Amino acid sequence: MKKNTTKKRAVVVKANKPPVFQTSADLRTALLIVSLILNVFVFCIWLTLQLTSQYDAALYDFFIFR
């Protein structure tokens, strides 16, 4: 008679390693951060110019120099 034997199956678990080369994702993230900083800077300048009339003469002299 044959013996009923059960074989243990080897379970292979792959480690979730991050990809080494993420150049395109890193570049996209860096560009988004730089764009966000520039947009916040321009927004703050625009908001300052809308709220005060203190800098109007200086801007007029800067852009229209005769």
PDBQT receptor file of N, H, CA, C and O in Angstrom, charges set to zero:
ATOM      1  N   MET A   1       0.817  -1.172   0.000  1.00  0.00    +0.000 N 
ATOM      2  CA  MET A   1       0.000   0.000   0.000  1.00  0.00    +0.000 C 
ATOM      3  C   MET A   1       0.865   1.241   0.000  1.00  0.00    +0.000 C 
ATOM      4  O   MET A   1       1.955   1.282   0.571  1.00  0.00    +0.000 OA
ATOM      5  N   LYS A   2       0.334   2.247  -0.663  1.00  0.00    +0.000 N 
ATOM      6  H   LYS A   2      -0.551   2.214  -1.127  1.00  0.00    +0.000 HD
ATOM      7  CA  LYS A   2       1.055   3.507  -0.706  1.00  0.00    +0.000 C 
ATOM      8  C   LYS A   2       0.627   4.370   0.462  1.00  0.00    +0.000 C 
ATOM      9  O   LYS A   2      -0.535   4.398   0.868  1.00  0.00    +0.000 OA
ATOM     10  N   LYS A   3       1.609   5.062   0.974  1.00  0.00    +0.000 N 
ATOM     11  H   LYS A   3       2.552   5.038   0.644  1.00  0.00    +0.000 HD
ATOM     12  CA  LYS A   3       1.323   5.976   2.068  1.00  0.00    +0.000 C 
ATOM     13  C   LYS A   3       0.817   7.294   1.511  1.00  0.00    +0.000 C 
ATOM     14  O   LYS A   3       1.319   7.793   0.504  1.00  0.00    +0.000 OA
ATOM     15  N   ASN A   4      -0.155   7.833   2.161  1.00  0.00    +0.000 N 
ATOM     16  H   ASN A   4      -0.562   7.427   2.980  1.00  0.00    +0.000 HD
ATOM     17  CA  ASN A   4      -0.628   9.164   1.773  1.00  0.00    +0.000 C 
ATOM     18  C   ASN A   4       0.289  10.202   2.419  1.00  0.00    +0.000 C 
ATOM     19  O   ASN A   4       0.191  10.476   3.615  1.00  0.00    +0.000 OA
ATOM     20  N   THR A   5       1.158  10.759   1.627  1.00  0.00    +0.000 N 
ATOM     21  H   THR A   5       1.237  10.536   0.656  1.00  0.00    +0.000 HD
ATOM     22  CA  THR A   5       2.056  11.793   2.140  1.00  0.00    +0.000 C 
ATOM     23  C   THR A   5       1.705  13.122   1.494  1.00  0.00    +0.000 C 
ATOM     24  O   THR A   5       1.372  13.212   0.312  1.00  0.00    +0.000 OA
ATOM     25  N   THR A   6       1.791  14.099   2.289  1.00  0.00    +0.000 N 
ATOM     26  H   THR A   6       2.061  14.026   3.249  1.00  0.00    +0.000 HD
ATOM     27  CA  THR A   6       1.532  15.439   1.755  1.00  0.00    +0.000 C 
ATOM     28  C   THR A   6       2.855  16.173   1.671  1.00  0.00    +0.000 C 
ATOM     29  O   THR A   6       3.646  16.166   2.614  1.00  0.00    +0.000 OA
ATOM     30  N   LYS A   7       3.082  16.792   0.556  1.00  0.00    +0.000 N 
ATOM     31  H   LYS A   7       2.439  16.797  -0.210  1.00  0.00    +0.000 HD
ATOM     32  CA  LYS A   7       4.308  17.552   0.369  1.00  0.00    +0.000 C 
ATOM     33  C   LYS A   7       4.035  19.002   0.722  1.00  0.00    +0.000 C 
ATOM     34  O   LYS A   7       2.995  19.564   0.380  1.00  0.00    +0.000 OA
ATOM     35  N   LYS A   8       4.979  19.578   1.402  1.00  0.00    +0.000 N 
ATOM     36  H   LYS A   8       5.824  19.121   1.680  1.00  0.00    +0.000 HD
ATOM     37  CA  LYS A   8       4.862  20.994   1.722  1.00  0.00    +0.000 C 
ATOM     38  C   LYS A   8       5.270  21.808   0.505  1.00  0.00    +0.000 C 
ATOM     39  O   LYS A   8       6.298  21.559  -0.124  1.00  0.00    +0.000 OA
ATOM     40  N   ARG A   9       4.448  22.769   0.202  1.00  0.00    +0.000 N 
ATOM     41  H   ARG A   9       3.612  22.972   0.713  1.00  0.00    +0.000 HD
ATOM     42  CA  ARG A   9       4.755  23.628  -0.933  1.00  0.00    +0.000 C 
ATOM     43  C   ARG A   9       5.580  24.813  -0.451  1.00  0.00    +0.000 C 
ATOM     44  O   ARG A   9       5.291  25.427   0.576  1.00  0.00    +0.000 OA
ATOM     45  N   ALA A  10       6.580  25.102  -1.200  1.00  0.00    +0.000 N 
ATOM     46  H   ALA A  10       6.815  24.603  -2.035  1.00  0.00    +0.000 HD
ATOM     47  CA  ALA A  10       7.434  26.242  -0.864  1.00  0.00    +0.000 C 
ATOM     48  C   ALA A  10       6.732  27.525  -1.323  1.00  0.00    +0.000 C 
ATOM     49  O   ALA A  10       6.348  27.658  -2.485  1.00  0.00    +0.000 OA
ATOM     50  N   VAL A  11       6.579  28.433  -0.414  1.00  0.00    +0.000 N 
ATOM     51  H   VAL A  11       6.891  28.324   0.530  1.00  0.00    +0.000 HD
ATOM     52  CA  VAL A  11       5.947  29.704  -0.720  1.00  0.00    +0.000 C 
ATOM     53  C   VAL A  11       7.045  30.726  -0.927  1.00  0.00    +0.000 C 
ATOM     54  O   VAL A  11       7.846  30.999  -0.032  1.00  0.00    +0.000 OA
ATOM     55  N   VAL A  12       7.066  31.281  -2.116  1.00  0.00    +0.000 N 
ATOM     56  H   VAL A  12       6.416  31.059  -2.843  1.00  0.00    +0.000 HD
ATOM     57  CA  VAL A  12       8.085  32.269  -2.436  1.00  0.00    +0.000 C 
ATOM     58  C   VAL A  12       7.449  33.645  -2.297  1.00  0.00    +0.000 C 
ATOM     59  O   VAL A  12       6.478  33.975  -2.978  1.00  0.00    +0.000 OA
ATOM     60  N   VAL A  13       8.021  34.433  -1.401  1.00  0.00    +0.000 N 
ATOM     61  H   VAL A  13       8.810  34.165  -0.849  1.00  0.00    +0.000 HD
ATOM     62  CA  VAL A  13       7.518  35.784  -1.178  1.00  0.00    +0.000 C 
ATOM     63  C   VAL A  13       8.573  36.754  -1.673  1.00  0.00    +0.000 C 
ATOM     64  O   VAL A  13       9.713  36.747  -1.208  1.00  0.00    +0.000 OA
ATOM     65  N   LYS A  14       8.179  37.579  -2.614  1.00  0.00    +0.000 N 
ATOM     66  H   LYS A  14       7.253  37.585  -2.992  1.00  0.00    +0.000 HD
ATOM     67  CA  LYS A  14       9.109  38.571  -3.138  1.00  0.00    +0.000 C 
ATOM     68  C   LYS A  14       9.036  39.823  -2.280  1.00  0.00    +0.000 C 
ATOM     69  O   LYS A  14       7.954  40.293  -1.926  1.00  0.00    +0.000 OA
ATOM     70  N   ALA A  15      10.183  40.341  -1.961  1.00  0.00    +0.000 N 
ATOM     71  H   ALA A  15      11.062  39.960  -2.248  1.00  0.00    +0.000 HD
ATOM     72  CA  ALA A  15      10.232  41.568  -1.167  1.00  0.00    +0.000 C 
ATOM     73  C   ALA A  15       9.842  42.753  -2.045  1.00  0.00    +0.000 C 
ATOM     74  O   ALA A  15      10.229  42.832  -3.211  1.00  0.00    +0.000 OA
ATOM     75  N   ASN A  16       9.089  43.649  -1.481  1.00  0.00    +0.000 N 
ATOM     76  H   ASN A  16       8.774  43.585  -0.534  1.00  0.00    +0.000 HD
ATOM     77  CA  ASN A  16       8.683  44.837  -2.224  1.00  0.00    +0.000 C 
ATOM     78  C   ASN A  16       9.806  45.866  -2.163  1.00  0.00    +0.000 C 
ATOM     79  O   ASN A  16       9.842  46.713  -1.271  1.00  0.00    +0.000 OA
ATOM     80  N   LYS A  17      10.694  45.781  -3.098  1.00  0.00    +0.000 N 
ATOM     81  H   LYS A  17      10.664  45.093  -3.823  1.00  0.00    +0.000 HD
ATOM     82  CA  LYS A  17      11.809  46.713  -3.148  1.00  0.00    +0.000 C 
ATOM     83  C   LYS A  17      11.424  47.893  -4.037  1.00  0.00    +0.000 C 
ATOM     84  O   LYS A  17      10.814  47.705  -5.090  1.00  0.00    +0.000 OA
ATOM     85  N   PRO A  18      11.775  49.101  -3.620  1.00  0.00    +0.000 N 
ATOM     86  CA  PRO A  18      11.481  50.238  -4.489  1.00  0.00    +0.000 C 
ATOM     87  C   PRO A  18      12.387  50.205  -5.711  1.00  0.00    +0.000 C 
ATOM     88  O   PRO A  18      13.531  49.757  -5.628  1.00  0.00    +0.000 OA
ATOM     89  N   PRO A  19      11.883  50.674  -6.835  1.00  0.00    +0.000 N 
ATOM     90  CA  PRO A  19      12.718  50.686  -8.034  1.00  0.00    +0.000 C 
ATOM     91  C   PRO A  19      13.906  51.631  -7.854  1.00  0.00    +0.000 C 
ATOM     92  O   PRO A  19      13.798  52.690  -7.236  1.00  0.00    +0.000 OA
ATOM     93  N   VAL A  20      15.012  51.225  -8.400  1.00  0.00    +0.000 N 
ATOM     94  H   VAL A  20      15.100  50.365  -8.902  1.00  0.00    +0.000 HD
ATOM     95  CA  VAL A  20      16.239  51.989  -8.222  1.00  0.00    +0.000 C 
ATOM     96  C   VAL A  20      16.211  53.258  -9.069  1.00  0.00    +0.000 C 
ATOM     97  O   VAL A  20      16.607  54.325  -8.600  1.00  0.00    +0.000 OA
ATOM     98  N   PHE A  21      15.754  53.151 -10.288  1.00  0.00    +0.000 N 
ATOM     99  H   PHE A  21      15.433  52.284 -10.669  1.00  0.00    +0.000 HD
ATOM    100  CA  PHE A  21      15.766  54.284 -11.206  1.00  0.00    +0.000 C 
ATOM    101  C   PHE A  21      14.365  54.865 -11.338  1.00  0.00    +0.000 C 
ATOM    102  O   PHE A  21      13.517  54.300 -12.028  1.00  0.00    +0.000 OA
ATOM    103  N   GLN A  22      14.125  55.976 -10.685  1.00  0.00    +0.000 N 
ATOM    104  H   GLN A  22      14.814  56.434 -10.124  1.00  0.00    +0.000 HD
ATOM    105  CA  GLN A  22      12.844  56.666 -10.774  1.00  0.00    +0.000 C 
ATOM    106  C   GLN A  22      13.063  58.065 -11.320  1.00  0.00    +0.000 C 
ATOM    107  O   GLN A  22      12.476  59.028 -10.825  1.00  0.00    +0.000 OA
ATOM    108  N   THR A  23      13.889  58.179 -12.318  1.00  0.00    +0.000 N 
ATOM    109  H   THR A  23      14.366  57.398 -12.720  1.00  0.00    +0.000 HD
ATOM    110  CA  THR A  23      14.304  59.492 -12.799  1.00  0.00    +0.000 C 
ATOM    111  C   THR A  23      13.124  60.311 -13.302  1.00  0.00    +0.000 C 
ATOM    112  O   THR A  23      13.019  61.495 -12.983  1.00  0.00    +0.000 OA
ATOM    113  N   SER A  24      12.251  59.713 -14.070  1.00  0.00    +0.000 N 
ATOM    114  H   SER A  24      12.337  58.751 -14.330  1.00  0.00    +0.000 HD
ATOM    115  CA  SER A  24      11.142  60.484 -14.633  1.00  0.00    +0.000 C 
ATOM    116  C   SER A  24      10.167  60.927 -13.542  1.00  0.00    +0.000 C 
ATOM    117  O   SER A  24       9.666  62.050 -13.587  1.00  0.00    +0.000 OA
ATOM    118  N   ALA A  25       9.898  60.081 -12.586  1.00  0.00    +0.000 N 
ATOM    119  H   ALA A  25      10.305  59.169 -12.550  1.00  0.00    +0.000 HD
ATOM    120  CA  ALA A  25       8.994  60.459 -11.496  1.00  0.00    +0.000 C 
ATOM    121  C   ALA A  25       9.626  61.525 -10.616  1.00  0.00    +0.000 C 
ATOM    122  O   ALA A  25       8.945  62.451 -10.177  1.00  0.00    +0.000 OA
ATOM    123  N   ASP A  26      10.927  61.402 -10.353  1.00  0.00    +0.000 N 
ATOM    124  H   ASP A  26      11.481  60.650 -10.710  1.00  0.00    +0.000 HD
ATOM    125  CA  ASP A  26      11.615  62.406  -9.542  1.00  0.00    +0.000 C 
ATOM    126  C   ASP A  26      11.664  63.752 -10.257  1.00  0.00    +0.000 C 
ATOM    127  O   ASP A  26      11.483  64.796  -9.631  1.00  0.00    +0.000 OA
ATOM    128  N   LEU A  27      11.907  63.730 -11.552  1.00  0.00    +0.000 N 
ATOM    129  H   LEU A  27      12.054  62.882 -12.060  1.00  0.00    +0.000 HD
ATOM    130  CA  LEU A  27      11.952  64.965 -12.327  1.00  0.00    +0.000 C 
ATOM    131  C   LEU A  27      10.586  65.638 -12.346  1.00  0.00    +0.000 C 
ATOM    132  O   LEU A  27      10.494  66.857 -12.198  1.00  0.00    +0.000 OA
ATOM    133  N   ARG A  28       9.534  64.862 -12.524  1.00  0.00    +0.000 N 
ATOM    134  H   ARG A  28       9.609  63.872 -12.643  1.00  0.00    +0.000 HD
ATOM    135  CA  ARG A  28       8.188  65.406 -12.535  1.00  0.00    +0.000 C 
ATOM    136  C   ARG A  28       7.837  66.029 -11.179  1.00  0.00    +0.000 C 
ATOM    137  O   ARG A  28       7.239  67.104 -11.118  1.00  0.00    +0.000 OA
ATOM    138  N   THR A  29       8.209  65.355 -10.113  1.00  0.00    +0.000 N 
ATOM    139  H   THR A  29       8.694  64.483 -10.162  1.00  0.00    +0.000 HD
ATOM    140  CA  THR A  29       7.945  65.876  -8.775  1.00  0.00    +0.000 C 
ATOM    141  C   THR A  29       8.720  67.162  -8.519  1.00  0.00    +0.000 C 
ATOM    142  O   THR A  29       8.182  68.103  -7.935  1.00  0.00    +0.000 OA
ATOM    143  N   ALA A  30       9.978  67.211  -8.949  1.00  0.00    +0.000 N 
ATOM    144  H   ALA A  30      10.415  66.446  -9.423  1.00  0.00    +0.000 HD
ATOM    145  CA  ALA A  30      10.790  68.410  -8.762  1.00  0.00    +0.000 C 
ATOM    146  C   ALA A  30      10.215  69.588  -9.543  1.00  0.00    +0.000 C 
ATOM    147  O   ALA A  30      10.172  70.709  -9.036  1.00  0.00    +0.000 OA
ATOM    148  N   LEU A  31       9.778  69.342 -10.763  1.00  0.00    +0.000 N 
ATOM    149  H   LEU A  31       9.813  68.431 -11.176  1.00  0.00    +0.000 HD
ATOM    150  CA  LEU A  31       9.191  70.416 -11.565  1.00  0.00    +0.000 C 
ATOM    151  C   LEU A  31       7.883  70.922 -10.960  1.00  0.00    +0.000 C 
ATOM    152  O   LEU A  31       7.603  72.120 -11.003  1.00  0.00    +0.000 OA
ATOM    153  N   LEU A  32       7.096  70.032 -10.407  1.00  0.00    +0.000 N 
ATOM    154  H   LEU A  32       7.324  69.059 -10.372  1.00  0.00    +0.000 HD
ATOM    155  CA  LEU A  32       5.852  70.449  -9.766  1.00  0.00    +0.000 C 
ATOM    156  C   LEU A  32       6.124  71.294  -8.525  1.00  0.00    +0.000 C 
ATOM    157  O   LEU A  32       5.415  72.266  -8.265  1.00  0.00    +0.000 OA
ATOM    158  N   ILE A  33       7.144  70.927  -7.763  1.00  0.00    +0.000 N 
ATOM    159  H   ILE A  33       7.720  70.138  -7.974  1.00  0.00    +0.000 HD
ATOM    160  CA  ILE A  33       7.483  71.700  -6.567  1.00  0.00    +0.000 C 
ATOM    161  C   ILE A  33       7.987  73.082  -6.938  1.00  0.00    +0.000 C 
ATOM    162  O   ILE A  33       7.595  74.072  -6.321  1.00  0.00    +0.000 OA
ATOM    163  N   VAL A  34       8.861  73.159  -7.950  1.00  0.00    +0.000 N 
ATOM    164  H   VAL A  34       9.179  72.355  -8.452  1.00  0.00    +0.000 HD
ATOM    165  CA  VAL A  34       9.374  74.460  -8.393  1.00  0.00    +0.000 C 
ATOM    166  C   VAL A  34       8.247  75.316  -8.941  1.00  0.00    +0.000 C 
ATOM    167  O   VAL A  34       8.189  76.514  -8.662  1.00  0.00    +0.000 OA
ATOM    168  N   SER A  35       7.358  74.725  -9.710  1.00  0.00    +0.000 N 
ATOM    169  H   SER A  35       7.405  73.752  -9.936  1.00  0.00    +0.000 HD
ATOM    170  CA  SER A  35       6.219  75.454 -10.255  1.00  0.00    +0.000 C 
ATOM    171  C   SER A  35       5.315  75.968  -9.141  1.00  0.00    +0.000 C 
ATOM    172  O   SER A  35       4.836  77.100  -9.209  1.00  0.00    +0.000 OA
ATOM    173  N   LEU A  36       5.080  75.165  -8.132  1.00  0.00    +0.000 N 
ATOM    174  H   LEU A  36       5.469  74.245  -8.077  1.00  0.00    +0.000 HD
ATOM    175  CA  LEU A  36       4.242  75.577  -7.015  1.00  0.00    +0.000 C 
ATOM    176  C   LEU A  36       4.864  76.750  -6.263  1.00  0.00    +0.000 C 
ATOM    177  O   LEU A  36       4.167  77.696  -5.896  1.00  0.00    +0.000 OA
ATOM    178  N   ILE A  37       6.168  76.688  -6.035  1.00  0.00    +0.000 N 
ATOM    179  H   ILE A  37       6.734  75.919  -6.333  1.00  0.00    +0.000 HD
ATOM    180  CA  ILE A  37       6.849  77.781  -5.324  1.00  0.00    +0.000 C 
ATOM    181  C   ILE A  37       6.774  79.074  -6.132  1.00  0.00    +0.000 C 
ATOM    182  O   ILE A  37       6.504  80.137  -5.573  1.00  0.00    +0.000 OA
ATOM    183  N   LEU A  38       7.010  78.992  -7.441  1.00  0.00    +0.000 N 
ATOM    184  H   LEU A  38       7.229  78.128  -7.895  1.00  0.00    +0.000 HD
ATOM    185  CA  LEU A  38       6.931  80.187  -8.278  1.00  0.00    +0.000 C 
ATOM    186  C   LEU A  38       5.517  80.758  -8.320  1.00  0.00    +0.000 C 
ATOM    187  O   LEU A  38       5.335  81.975  -8.284  1.00  0.00    +0.000 OA
ATOM    188  N   ASN A  39       4.530  79.893  -8.394  1.00  0.00    +0.000 N 
ATOM    189  H   ASN A  39       4.678  78.904  -8.423  1.00  0.00    +0.000 HD
ATOM    190  CA  ASN A  39       3.146  80.366  -8.419  1.00  0.00    +0.000 C 
ATOM    191  C   ASN A  39       2.755  81.045  -7.112  1.00  0.00    +0.000 C 
ATOM    192  O   ASN A  39       2.057  82.058  -7.131  1.00  0.00    +0.000 OA
ATOM    193  N   VAL A  40       3.192  80.508  -5.984  1.00  0.00    +0.000 N 
ATOM    194  H   VAL A  40       3.760  79.685  -5.968  1.00  0.00    +0.000 HD
ATOM    195  CA  VAL A  40       2.904  81.137  -4.693  1.00  0.00    +0.000 C 
ATOM    196  C   VAL A  40       3.602  82.492  -4.605  1.00  0.00    +0.000 C 
ATOM    197  O   VAL A  40       3.027  83.449  -4.086  1.00  0.00    +0.000 OA
ATOM    198  N   PHE A  41       4.837  82.582  -5.106  1.00  0.00    +0.000 N 
ATOM    199  H   PHE A  41       5.303  81.804  -5.527  1.00  0.00    +0.000 HD
ATOM    200  CA  PHE A  41       5.578  83.841  -5.103  1.00  0.00    +0.000 C 
ATOM    201  C   PHE A  41       4.865  84.896  -5.945  1.00  0.00    +0.000 C 
ATOM    202  O   PHE A  41       4.680  86.027  -5.497  1.00  0.00    +0.000 OA
ATOM    203  N   VAL A  42       4.467  84.535  -7.152  1.00  0.00    +0.000 N 
ATOM    204  H   VAL A  42       4.617  83.616  -7.516  1.00  0.00    +0.000 HD
ATOM    205  CA  VAL A  42       3.761  85.482  -8.027  1.00  0.00    +0.000 C 
ATOM    206  C   VAL A  42       2.421  85.877  -7.420  1.00  0.00    +0.000 C 
ATOM    207  O   VAL A  42       2.023  87.039  -7.504  1.00  0.00    +0.000 OA
ATOM    208  N   PHE A  43       1.730  84.934  -6.817  1.00  0.00    +0.000 N 
ATOM    209  H   PHE A  43       2.053  83.990  -6.748  1.00  0.00    +0.000 HD
ATOM    210  CA  PHE A  43       0.455  85.247  -6.177  1.00  0.00    +0.000 C 
ATOM    211  C   PHE A  43       0.636  86.244  -5.034  1.00  0.00    +0.000 C 
ATOM    212  O   PHE A  43      -0.164  87.167  -4.883  1.00  0.00    +0.000 OA
ATOM    213  N   CYS A  44       1.678  86.064  -4.233  1.00  0.00    +0.000 N 
ATOM    214  H   CYS A  44       2.328  85.314  -4.355  1.00  0.00    +0.000 HD
ATOM    215  CA  CYS A  44       1.930  86.992  -3.123  1.00  0.00    +0.000 C 
ATOM    216  C   CYS A  44       2.250  88.392  -3.641  1.00  0.00    +0.000 C 
ATOM    217  O   CYS A  44       1.795  89.384  -3.071  1.00  0.00    +0.000 OA
ATOM    218  N   ILE A  45       3.025  88.475  -4.713  1.00  0.00    +0.000 N 
ATOM    219  H   ILE A  45       3.394  87.670  -5.176  1.00  0.00    +0.000 HD
ATOM    220  CA  ILE A  45       3.317  89.786  -5.306  1.00  0.00    +0.000 C 
ATOM    221  C   ILE A  45       2.038  90.426  -5.843  1.00  0.00    +0.000 C 
ATOM    222  O   ILE A  45       1.787  91.609  -5.613  1.00  0.00    +0.000 OA
ATOM    223  N   TRP A  46       1.241  89.650  -6.553  1.00  0.00    +0.000 N 
ATOM    224  H   TRP A  46       1.446  88.689  -6.740  1.00  0.00    +0.000 HD
ATOM    225  CA  TRP A  46      -0.012  90.181  -7.102  1.00  0.00    +0.000 C 
ATOM    226  C   TRP A  46      -0.940  90.648  -5.979  1.00  0.00    +0.000 C 
ATOM    227  O   TRP A  46      -1.557  91.708  -6.084  1.00  0.00    +0.000 OA
ATOM    228  N   LEU A  47      -1.039  89.865  -4.911  1.00  0.00    +0.000 N 
ATOM    229  H   LEU A  47      -0.538  89.004  -4.825  1.00  0.00    +0.000 HD
ATOM    230  CA  LEU A  47      -1.900  90.222  -3.794  1.00  0.00    +0.000 C 
ATOM    231  C   LEU A  47      -1.419  91.506  -3.116  1.00  0.00    +0.000 C 
ATOM    232  O   LEU A  47      -2.229  92.352  -2.737  1.00  0.00    +0.000 OA
ATOM    233  N   THR A  48      -0.111  91.649  -2.965  1.00  0.00    +0.000 N 
ATOM    234  H   THR A  48       0.547  90.962  -3.273  1.00  0.00    +0.000 HD
ATOM    235  CA  THR A  48       0.446  92.863  -2.375  1.00  0.00    +0.000 C 
ATOM    236  C   THR A  48       0.131  94.077  -3.238  1.00  0.00    +0.000 C 
ATOM    237  O   THR A  48      -0.221  95.136  -2.719  1.00  0.00    +0.000 OA
ATOM    238  N   LEU A  49       0.257  93.928  -4.540  1.00  0.00    +0.000 N 
ATOM    239  H   LEU A  49       0.544  93.067  -4.962  1.00  0.00    +0.000 HD
ATOM    240  CA  LEU A  49      -0.024  95.045  -5.441  1.00  0.00    +0.000 C 
ATOM    241  C   LEU A  49      -1.507  95.403  -5.463  1.00  0.00    +0.000 C 
ATOM    242  O   LEU A  49      -1.860  96.564  -5.675  1.00  0.00    +0.000 OA
ATOM    243  N   GLN A  50      -2.363  94.432  -5.249  1.00  0.00    +0.000 N 
ATOM    244  H   GLN A  50      -2.076  93.490  -5.077  1.00  0.00    +0.000 HD
ATOM    245  CA  GLN A  50      -3.799  94.710  -5.239  1.00  0.00    +0.000 C 
ATOM    246  C   GLN A  50      -4.226  95.397  -3.942  1.00  0.00    +0.000 C 
ATOM    247  O   GLN A  50      -5.156  96.203  -3.942  1.00  0.00    +0.000 OA
ATOM    248  N   LEU A  51      -3.556  95.083  -2.853  1.00  0.00    +0.000 N 
ATOM    249  H   LEU A  51      -2.801  94.428  -2.853  1.00  0.00    +0.000 HD
ATOM    250  CA  LEU A  51      -3.974  95.615  -1.560  1.00  0.00    +0.000 C 
ATOM    251  C   LEU A  51      -3.372  96.982  -1.235  1.00  0.00    +0.000 C 
ATOM    252  O   LEU A  51      -3.947  97.742  -0.456  1.00  0.00    +0.000 OA
ATOM    253  N   THR A  52      -2.224  97.297  -1.824  1.00  0.00    +0.000 N 
ATOM    254  H   THR A  52      -1.757  96.680  -2.457  1.00  0.00    +0.000 HD
ATOM    255  CA  THR A  52      -1.587  98.574  -1.508  1.00  0.00    +0.000 C 
ATOM    256  C   THR A  52      -1.326  99.357  -2.787  1.00  0.00    +0.000 C 
ATOM    257  O   THR A  52      -1.152  98.777  -3.859  1.00  0.00    +0.000 OA
ATOM    258  N   SER A  53      -1.300 100.661  -2.664  1.00  0.00    +0.000 N 
ATOM    259  H   SER A  53      -1.440 101.132  -1.793  1.00  0.00    +0.000 HD
ATOM    260  CA  SER A  53      -0.936 101.504  -3.805  1.00  0.00    +0.000 C 
ATOM    261  C   SER A  53       0.442 102.112  -3.585  1.00  0.00    +0.000 C 
ATOM    262  O   SER A  53       0.834 103.045  -4.286  1.00  0.00    +0.000 OA
ATOM    263  N   GLN A  54       1.158 101.594  -2.635  1.00  0.00    +0.000 N 
ATOM    264  H   GLN A  54       0.840 100.836  -2.066  1.00  0.00    +0.000 HD
ATOM    265  CA  GLN A  54       2.466 102.135  -2.266  1.00  0.00    +0.000 C 
ATOM    266  C   GLN A  54       3.513 101.902  -3.359  1.00  0.00    +0.000 C 
ATOM    267  O   GLN A  54       4.419 102.718  -3.527  1.00  0.00    +0.000 OA
ATOM    268  N   TYR A  55       3.399 100.794  -4.105  1.00  0.00    +0.000 N 
ATOM    269  H   TYR A  55       2.663 100.131  -3.968  1.00  0.00    +0.000 HD
ATOM    270  CA  TYR A  55       4.427 100.437  -5.063  1.00  0.00    +0.000 C 
ATOM    271  C   TYR A  55       4.080 100.827  -6.498  1.00  0.00    +0.000 C 
ATOM    272  O   TYR A  55       4.831 100.499  -7.417  1.00  0.00    +0.000 OA
ATOM    273  N   ASP A  56       2.980 101.509  -6.706  1.00  0.00    +0.000 N 
ATOM    274  H   ASP A  56       2.371 101.776  -5.960  1.00  0.00    +0.000 HD
ATOM    275  CA  ASP A  56       2.558 101.854  -8.066  1.00  0.00    +0.000 C 
ATOM    276  C   ASP A  56       3.567 102.743  -8.773  1.00  0.00    +0.000 C 
ATOM    277  O   ASP A  56       3.878 102.498  -9.939  1.00  0.00    +0.000 OA
ATOM    278  N   ALA A  57       4.079 103.748  -8.119  1.00  0.00    +0.000 N 
ATOM    279  H   ALA A  57       3.826 103.946  -7.172  1.00  0.00    +0.000 HD
ATOM    280  CA  ALA A  57       5.029 104.669  -8.750  1.00  0.00    +0.000 C 
ATOM    281  C   ALA A  57       6.338 103.949  -9.080  1.00  0.00    +0.000 C 
ATOM    282  O   ALA A  57       6.923 104.188 -10.136  1.00  0.00    +0.000 OA
ATOM    283  N   ALA A  58       6.790 103.092  -8.210  1.00  0.00    +0.000 N 
ATOM    284  H   ALA A  58       6.314 102.898  -7.352  1.00  0.00    +0.000 HD
ATOM    285  CA  ALA A  58       8.031 102.356  -8.464  1.00  0.00    +0.000 C 
ATOM    286  C   ALA A  58       7.871 101.410  -9.647  1.00  0.00    +0.000 C 
ATOM    287  O   ALA A  58       8.783 101.278 -10.464  1.00  0.00    +0.000 OA
ATOM    288  N   LEU A  59       6.723 100.752  -9.744  1.00  0.00    +0.000 N 
ATOM    289  H   LEU A  59       5.983 100.859  -9.081  1.00  0.00    +0.000 HD
ATOM    290  CA  LEU A  59       6.484  99.864 -10.881  1.00  0.00    +0.000 C 
ATOM    291  C   LEU A  59       6.351 100.647 -12.179  1.00  0.00    +0.000 C 
ATOM    292  O   LEU A  59       6.834 100.209 -13.223  1.00  0.00    +0.000 OA
ATOM    293  N   TYR A  60       5.709 101.782 -12.118  1.00  0.00    +0.000 N 
ATOM    294  H   TYR A  60       5.317 102.138 -11.270  1.00  0.00    +0.000 HD
ATOM    295  CA  TYR A  60       5.569 102.628 -13.306  1.00  0.00    +0.000 C 
ATOM    296  C   TYR A  60       6.952 103.059 -13.798  1.00  0.00    +0.000 C 
ATOM    297  O   TYR A  60       7.221 103.012 -14.999  1.00  0.00    +0.000 OA
ATOM    298  N   ASP A  61       7.818 103.471 -12.895  1.00  0.00    +0.000 N 
ATOM    299  H   ASP A  61       7.599 103.508 -11.920  1.00  0.00    +0.000 HD
ATOM    300  CA  ASP A  61       9.170 103.874 -13.282  1.00  0.00    +0.000 C 
ATOM    301  C   ASP A  61       9.994 102.693 -13.790  1.00  0.00    +0.000 C 
ATOM    302  O   ASP A  61      10.846 102.866 -14.662  1.00  0.00    +0.000 OA
ATOM    303  N   PHE A  62       9.751 101.497 -13.259  1.00  0.00    +0.000 N 
ATOM    304  H   PHE A  62       9.059 101.356 -12.551  1.00  0.00    +0.000 HD
ATOM    305  CA  PHE A  62      10.505 100.324 -13.673  1.00  0.00    +0.000 C 
ATOM    306  C   PHE A  62      10.113  99.872 -15.079  1.00  0.00    +0.000 C 
ATOM    307  O   PHE A  62      10.981  99.553 -15.891  1.00  0.00    +0.000 OA
ATOM    308  N   PHE A  63       8.821  99.845 -15.368  1.00  0.00    +0.000 N 
ATOM    309  H   PHE A  63       8.116 100.105 -14.708  1.00  0.00    +0.000 HD
ATOM    310  CA  PHE A  63       8.361  99.333 -16.655  1.00  0.00    +0.000 C 
ATOM    311  C   PHE A  63       8.364 100.386 -17.756  1.00  0.00    +0.000 C 
ATOM    312  O   PHE A  63       8.569 100.049 -18.922  1.00  0.00    +0.000 OA
ATOM    313  N   ILE A  64       8.144 101.646 -17.417  1.00  0.00    +0.000 N 
ATOM    314  H   ILE A  64       7.978 101.920 -16.469  1.00  0.00    +0.000 HD
ATOM    315  CA  ILE A  64       8.127 102.713 -18.416  1.00  0.00    +0.000 C 
ATOM    316  C   ILE A  64       9.220 103.706 -18.044  1.00  0.00    +0.000 C 
ATOM    317  O   ILE A  64       8.975 104.698 -17.357  1.00  0.00    +0.000 OA
ATOM    318  N   PHE A  65      10.414 103.424 -18.505  1.00  0.00    +0.000 N 
ATOM    319  H   PHE A  65      10.613 102.619 -19.063  1.00  0.00    +0.000 HD
ATOM    320  CA  PHE A  65      11.539 104.293 -18.208  1.00  0.00    +0.000 C 
ATOM    321  C   PHE A  65      11.834 105.158 -19.440  1.00  0.00    +0.000 C 
ATOM    322  O   PHE A  65      12.185 104.650 -20.505  1.00  0.00    +0.000 OA
ATOM    323  N   ARG A  66      11.686 106.461 -19.270  1.00  0.00    +0.000 N 
ATOM    324  H   ARG A  66      11.401 106.874 -18.405  1.00  0.00    +0.000 HD
ATOM    325  CA  ARG A  66      11.929 107.398 -20.377  1.00  0.00    +0.000 C 
ATOM    326  C   ARG A  66      12.947 108.402 -19.966  1.00  0.00    +0.000 C 
ATOM    327  O   ARG A  66      13.297 109.283 -20.751  1.00  0.00    +0.000 OA
TER     328      ARG A  66
